[in-house]
C-alpha cells in the first residue's frame, strides 16, 4: 500500500480542487458533478494506461537509481502538466494561430469552442501517436533476439522477420499510407506528415541513443532504454505522450471543462506512476513472464485503434477494456507457465 500513498494524497487534493471548482460555478450540484466526472476520468486514464505502466516497469527495472528517480520525479511532472494540460493548449494555439494565453482564456471561458478546436485535429494527433506506438509494438514483436515467446512458434517466426533491416518502419509507413484512404483529400497531406513525425521521432530517439552510447556494442533503442540515460528518458516520455493523446481527446467526450479534465487525468497519471514503481520494486515482471508481452500486444491494439479513429469513432471504454483483457490474459498465461515449470521441477 505504501507505493500508492502519494497517489491517494494527490487524488484527495485533486478531487478537493475539482469539488471547489464545480461549487464556484454552480453550487453543490456542480461540486458533486465535478467530483463524479473527475473520478470517471481518473479510472479511464488508469484503464487506458495500465499497459504503459507495465512497459515503463520493464524498462525501469534495469536502470540505475539516478535515472529511475529522475523519470519517476520529473517525468510525472511532464506527464501531468506537460501532456495532460500544455500539449492540448499547444495544439489549439497552432491550429487556431493564437497565443497560449488566448487559448487558456478560451479553455476557461468557452470550453466548447476549445474542445472543438482540439477534436478537429484528432486525425493528426491519432496519426502521430498511432505511428509511434505501432513502432513500439513492432520492434518488440519483430525482435529476432527475444527468447520468451507468448504465442510460441507463431511469435518466434514473426520475430525472425526482425533480421530484415527497418522492417518495422516499413510496415508502419505502409499502415500510414493505408490510413490515408480513410481521410478526406484536403487532410491527407497533414495527416501523413503527422504520422511521419511519429516515425521520425522514434527513429531519432534510436539514433540519439546510438550516438550517446556508441562505445557500447549492440546499441539500439531496446538496448539503450534498458540501461537508462537521456535517450531512454526521452523514449519513455514520448511513449507516455503517445498514450496520453487518446485519453486527453477522449476526455472531451465526457466534459468540456479543461480544469476537471486536467485534475481527473492527473489522478490517473499518478496511479500509473505508482503501479510502475510497484511493478519494479516487487519484481512482478520476473514473476509473470508474459506480462510484458501482454502490455506490448495491448499497445499494438491501441496503435491500430488510434489509426482507425482517424475516421471511425471508437468508444474509450472499448479501448481501455481490450488493453486490460490482454494484461489479464498474459497474467493467466504466466501463472500457467509457472505451474508447469514447477511441476517439471524447474524454477519459474
C-alpha positions, 0 to 999 in steps of 0.5 A: 500500500505504501507505493500508492500513498502519494497517489491517494494524497494527490487524488484527495487534493485533486478531487478537493480542487475539482469539488471547489471548482464545480461549487464556484460555478454552480453550487453543490450540484456542480461540486458533486458533478465535478467530483463524479466526472473527475473520478470517471476520468481518473479510472479511464486514464488508469484503464487506458494506461495500465499497459504503459505502466507495465512497459515503463516497469520493464524498462525501469527495472534495469536502470540505475537509481539516478535515472529511475528517480529522475523519470519517476520525479520529473517525468510525472511532472511532464506527464501531468502538466506537460501532456495532460494540460500544455500539449492540448493548449499547444495544439489549439494555439497552432491550429487556431494561430493564437497565443497560449494565453488566448487559448487558456482564456478560451479553455476557461471561458468557452470550453466548447469552442476549445474542445472543438478546436482540439477534436478537429485535429484528432486525425493528426494527433491519432496519426502521430501517436498511432505511428509511434506506438505501432513502432513500439509494438513492432520492434518488440514483436519483430525482435529476432533476439527475444527468447520468451515467446507468448504465442510460441512458434507463431511469435518466434517466426514473426520475430525472425522477420526482425533480421530484415533491416527497418522492417518495422518502419516499413510496415508502419509507413505502409499502415500510414499510407493505408490510413490515408484512404480513410481521410478526406483529400484536403487532410491527407497531406497533414495527416501523413506528415503527422504520422511521419513525425511519429516515425521520425521521432522514434527513429531519432530517439534510436539514433540519439541513443546510438550516438550517446552510447556508441562505445557500447556494442549492440546499441539500439533503442531496446538496448539503450532504454534498458540501461537508462540515460537521456535517450531512454528518458526521452523514449519513455516520455514520448511513449507516455505522450503517445498514450496520453493523446487518446485519453486527453481527446477522449476526455472531451467526450465526457466534459468540456471543462479543461480544469476537471479534465486536467485534475481527473487525468492527473489522478490517473497519471499518478496511479500509473506512476505508482503501479510502475514503481510497484511493478519494479520494486516487487519484481512482478515482471520476473514473476509473470513472464508474459506480462510484458508481452501482454502490455506490448500486444495491448499497445499494438491494439491501441496503435491500430485503434488510434489509426482507425479513429482517424475516421471511425469513432471508437468508444474509450471504454472499448479501448481501455477494456481490450488493453486490460483483457490482454494484461489479464490474459498474459497474467493467466498465461504466466501463472500457467507457465509457472505451474508447469515449470514447477511441476517439471521441477524447474524454477519459474 
